[in-house]
Amino acid sequence: MHAYQRMLKRLNGEPVDRPPNFDLFMTFAAHYVGQPLSRYYLDHRVLVKANLAVHEDFAVDIVQAISDPYREATGFGADVEFPEDGLPVCRTPLLLTPEDLKKLQKPDPAIAPRMLDRVEGVRLMCAQAGREVPVMGWVEGALAEAGVLRGDSALFLDAYDRPDWLVELLEICTDVAIDFAGAQVEAGAHIIGMGDAIASQISPQMYRKFALPYEKRIFDAVHEMGALGRLHICGDTTKLLPDMVESGADFIDLDWMVDMRAAGAKFGDQVSFCGNFDPIAVMLQGSPEDVYRATLDCMHAEELRSFSAAGCEIPDGTPHDNLRAQVQALRDFGASLA
């Protein structure tokens, strides 16, 4: 059974040889192929090479164009620094004052260099991975993108001081996300991942007002394009889960703080959860035996539809034997259900 078949069958609750491995790779993947982070962020050929390498060497059932949260922001005109082998930094928000919104121009993913670079990365992944491996593009959720453009602290104040202004910004970010997703689906992406990490820092009421409607619009558009949607919100999203399920995502990533067993019992017939052992304490710092046990525990939480993944990105420096232990656990779990 190849990876694409495995994914579709698992989504439908059908038998598979093993649950799919949907780990997120970024910094680990870059260094695994001996490249500095700046090249991973700025050259889609490096991103593709790195993702194909971890897919092949660690039995990952997906290749992905996720890299950093600044693709759309640079298209809008934000000034982002890319240290040679460090994380990118946006030191000054583009929207320093509310009046700056009037000057904001929507970027075109076919022209904006870093957005186009991701589109070309998706295209190259599809060409090299063939039809047997799911390819995942990526966009920022509207609220997350608004946080990048405005700055998180200012954005939280805006939600109280000028909610109508914030809605106007969210509408712009949503339109750009849909356009960006469309360009990636046209290039061949089977899945569009959406990062909306800032949402874990707000109340369910604010989530329903400032995040959920825009996530839903983006995923509705993705489905109309013929692709699947994956929602990733870092942190403890327990209080948000009932609303996250309403987003229309086909996959929902759960960070390690969330009780995956309880989530699966309550919502497992509506969505596939990905997760969710601790990427630091277990994957990076634990032993292969720790990873093996944690992987099996997560799979028992929702036996028919769950996907395996650490709660967030696989950390740089993760022991290779730990990644292999995850795969072995998935194979053994699959064999136990045969």
Helices and strands as residue ranges (DSSP letters): H 3-11, H 27-32, H 37-42, H 44-57, E 63-64, H 71-76, G 98-103, H 113-129, E 135-140, H 142-150, H 152-161, H 163-186, E 191-195, G 197-201, H 204-210, H 212-225, E 228-232, G 238-240, H 241-245, E 251-253, H 260-267, E 272-277, I 279-284, H 288-301, E 307-310, H 320-337
